[in-house]
Amino acid sequence: MADASWGNCKNCRFFAGNSDEPSDEETQSCNQSELKKFALVVSGDSGCNAYEARTGETVPVYEEPAPMH
């Protein structure tokens, strides 16, 4: 997988959205090679540590949210 940087799916190159600016609520497939086999459908405000910024994006790197108890 990627280098353990975390970010929102809407700004990730693996988010299969057709829009240049996907919304938080938009849902699409995740096309990250190691995750694609799970047929994940994620929202724009989902995120993970396989995140890679879209080409040409200047996206801030987010800290992984604290686990909810």
N, C-alpha and C positions, 0 to 999 in steps of 0.2 A: 504494500500500500504506500501511500504518500508519506511525507516526512513528519507526520503527526501535527501539522498545523490544523487549526480548527476554523471553520467558517460556515456561513449559511449556504444552503443548497442553491438559492436563487443566483448567487454570484460564482458558482462552481462550474467549471467546464464540463463536468459529468452530468449536470442537470439538463435533461432533454427538452427544455423549453424552446419554443419557436420565437419568443419575444426577446428583444435586446434588453428589456428591463422587466423581467418577470416580477410579479407581486409576491408578497408573503403567503397569500392564500392559494396561488397557482400550484397545481399538483402535476408532477411529471415523473417519468422513470429515471432511476439513477443508472448511469452508464459506466460507472467505475468498474474496471475489468474484474476485480476480485469480488465485487458486490452484485454485479449484473445477474449472476446465476440465481440470486434470490428474488428477482423480479420486484425489487423495491419500488414503491410509489411514494415519493416524498413531497412535502410542501416546500415552498420557497423559504420559509423560515425554519425548516428542519436544518440540521447540520451534523457533521461528523468529522473524524480526524483523517479521512481520505480526501479532504477538500483540496482542490487546486483552483486558483483563480482563473476566470475566463481570460483568454488572450486580450490584451489591451485594457484590462480592468485595473484600476487602482483601488483595491478593496481593502479596508482595514482588516487586520487579523483580530479575531475575537477570541476571548478566553472561553474555554469550555465551561458551560454553566455548572453550578454546584448541583450535586445529586439531590433530588427531591425525596423526602422521607415520608 
